[in-house]
């Protein structure tokens, strides 16, 4: 095969464009959403009620009472935002670090995932500090797993047991050598 432009095959469509258009099948009412707007059945119903124009200017902005993070891609806060769980502790500091990076940076998302895990541990420590011992098995869905996915429960228990056994074995070997 040659790389000369004159050797390349050129495909030319010879079909009349009007013949290529789909014709409405007989008996189907309302065929063709791309038909003339005067013929379409939904035209009078579209835009009723009309779309809002410049809604951002008419919305009263929510007052900021806690630290709220926003993306570096945005110039400021949105008019409404969540404040039920403000950032706090080590996880809050990790989140603050994550929001210094752009959303298209992997570090941003990995730091947010890590902050979620740290927040979970902080919650367990806070529960213990208030005298509440959390039922981690139940909170992580153990009873539901046992009831609805018994084979998955056994698999996870076997993996957890193997990891625990491996850690104990490695710890005992380390103690024997020292």
Secondary structure by P-SEA (a helix, b strand, c coil): cccccccbbbbbbcccccccccccccccccccccccccccccccccccccccccccccccccccccbbbbbccccccccccccccccccaaaaaaaaaaccccccaaaaaaaaaaaaaaaaaaaaaaaaaccccccccccaaaaaacccaaaaaaaaaaaaaaaaaaaaaaaaaaaac
